[in-house]
Amino acid sequence: MQIDDCAVVYSAKYRCVQLARARGIQHTHGMKTNTLASAALPLFALFWIVGSSASGETAEPAPGAAAHYAGDKLTLPENYREWVYLSAGFDMSYSAPATPDHHMFDNVFVEPGAYKAFLASGTWPDKTMLVLEIRGAAGKGSINQHGNYQDTEVLGVEVHVKDTARFEGGWAFFSFDSGKQATMIAHDHDCYSCHQAHAAVDTTFVQFYPTLLPLAKAKGTLSRSYQP
């Protein structure tokens, strides 16, 4: 698989198989290689707190819905657009610049209880899920004469899930096509190594979430490998 350091990611922000398809990149072995105009972005979050706090007390679960599985397939949360809206990107790419044949927005959502957990600790609790939604960009419509706005077409959805008991390394990516269920993207895909090497907090691209990055800095939870 010929891919730059993190040309295709999960997640937003993070992106993998389906989102690479949405960007119209030719691919081999399930991942795109040519015309890396718009590579994958970071993903993002359904959360709740488990385990122990620094004081040794068990934390209460944050409110929110659990991740639902049917065998090895994850079910896409139907209400993720009601979660906290973290950020949006426009034509983001982790590879060398190229001339895109179309424009796209990416939107990242996180479950409210998990968001509150991050505000308190500066990191994500177990059972975190981030949802990355890719939409087409329109330029001409109604009264708009300049710039771009988000189209109604959803080009892809990706979910980044933290479950330390279920997944190797604690995290997994799921790329949704037109269905409501998706199988986990294999750990040998570059989205995992890219997030491990470049993510600001716990393999997530918090560096692209403007309200969370200053908080992570203040709480000292930035990854050692993170480079601004």
N, C-alpha and C positions, 0 to 999 in steps of 0.2 A: 504494500500500500504506500504510494508515493504522496506524502503529505508533509507540509512544513511543520515546524515545531508544534503548533496547535492550530493548524489551518481549519480543522473541523472539530467542533467541540459539542458539548451537550447543550445548553444550557445554557444554555444561556447562558458577551456573557457566555453562555455555554451552548454547543450544537453538534449533532451527530447525523445519523443516517437520513432520517426523513427530512430534517431541516436542510441538509445539503441538497437533497432532491428538490426541495422548494426553491432553492436558490439557482437551480438549473445548472449545477456543476456536474460535468461528466465524472463517472466514478468507476472504480474497480474494487472488488471485494467488499461491496456494500457502502463504500465511501467515495466521495468525489475527489478528483485530482486536478483536472484542467480547469481553466477559467476560475481561479480561486478569488473571484471578485468579492464574494461575501461569504466568509467562512463562519463556522458555528460560533455561537455566543453563549454566555452563561445563562443557566438556569435557574429558577428558581423557586412555594414552600408551605407545606402542611406540617405542623409541628405540635409535639408536646413534650413536656419535661419529664425525664425519668432519671433514676440514679440518685446520687447523693450530692449535696452542696458542700462547699468548703468546710462548713461546720460539722459535716457528717450527718445532717438531717436529710431525710428523703424528701425530694421536691414533689409538690403536688402537680398532677398533669395539667398542662395548659388546656383551655377549652379549644375544641375544634374536632374535625372529623378525622378518623383514622384512615390510613391507606388500606384499600380493599384489594385483595388478590383472588384470582380464580386460577388455582394451580400456580404456575410460574408467571402468570400475566397480571399486570397492574391495571386496575380500572381507573379511567380518567375521572377526577372529581368534577361533578357536573356544575358545582357552584363556585369554581375557582375565580371567576370574575367578580365575585362578591368579597374576595379576600383583600388584603392590603396591597395596594399598587406600589411597587418599589421603584420602578424606573422604566424608561423606554430608551431604545437605541435606534439609530437610523443608519442603514448601510454599514454597520460595523463589520470589520474583517480582521482576523488575526494573521493574515498572510500579506504578502506584498501587494500594493495597490494595483488594481486592474480596472478596466472600464466595464461597469456592470451593464447588462442589457435591460435591467429593471431595478426599481428601488423597493426597499422593504423596511418596515419597522419591526422591532421586537419589544414585547411587553413582559414584565416579570411580576408575578403575583405571589404573595405569601399569606398563609392563614393567620388571622389576627392574634390568636393565642401564641403562636410561634414567634410572631413579630414582637410581642410584648416580652417574651422570654429573651430574645436577642437584646432588646433595650436594657434588660436587667443585667445580663451577663456578658454581652459582647460576642457571643458565639451561639451556634445552633444546638439545640437539644436533640436527643435521639428522637426518631420518628419524624424528623423534618422532611417536608416536601416542598420544592420550589417548582413553579409552573412557568415555562417560557412559551409565549404565544407569538407566532410570526404572522404579520399581516402585510398585504401589498400596500404600496404607496401610490396615491393618485395625485395628479398635478393640476388637472383642469376639471372643474365641476362647480356648479352653483356660481357663487360670486368670486371664487378663488382664481387669481390670475398669476400668482407667484408662490413658489415653495410647494411643499407637499403635505398631505394629510393622510390619515389611515383609511384604507379601503375596507369594505365589508368582507372581503375575501380573506379567510384564514388559510395560510399556506402550510402551516405545520404547528404542532404542539409538542413540547418536550417536557419531561418531568424528571427532576433530580431528587432522589429519595435518600434519606439517612436512616439506616436501620442496622445497627452494629451487630445484632444477633443474626441477621438474615443475609447480609452481603459481605463479601470479601472486601476488606478495606473500609467497611462501614457505609459506603455510598454506592448508588447505582443510578444509571440513566435509562429512561424509557422514552422511545420516540413513537408518537402516535401518527398514524396515517389518517384514514377516514373513519376508522373504527373507534370504539370506546375502550378497547383493551390493547395492551402492548406488552411484548416480551422484552425482558431486560437486554440492553446492548452489552455485548460480551466485553469482559474486562481488558481484552487485548486491543481494543480500539483506542485511538489516540486521545479521545476526549478525557479519559481517566488520567493519563500521564500529564496532559496539558493542565488540567485543573490542579493536580498535585504539585506541579512545578510553578504555577503562576498565580493561583488564587490567593486573595488577600486573607481570607478567614476560612479555615476548615474546609478546604477544597471548593469554596464557592467564591464567585467573582464579586465580592463586596466592594471592590474598588470602583465598580460601575454603579453603585447604589449611593447616591450623594448624601442621603440622610443617615446611612449606617456606617460609612467609612470613618467620619470623624469620631463616632462613638467607639468603634473598634480601636482606633488609635488611643483614645483616652483611657480605655480599659486595658490596653496592652495585649490585645488578643490577635494582633496581626501575625500571620505566618512568617517564619524566619526567611522563607524563600521568596516572599513577596517583594517585588521591585516596583516602586511608583513609576 
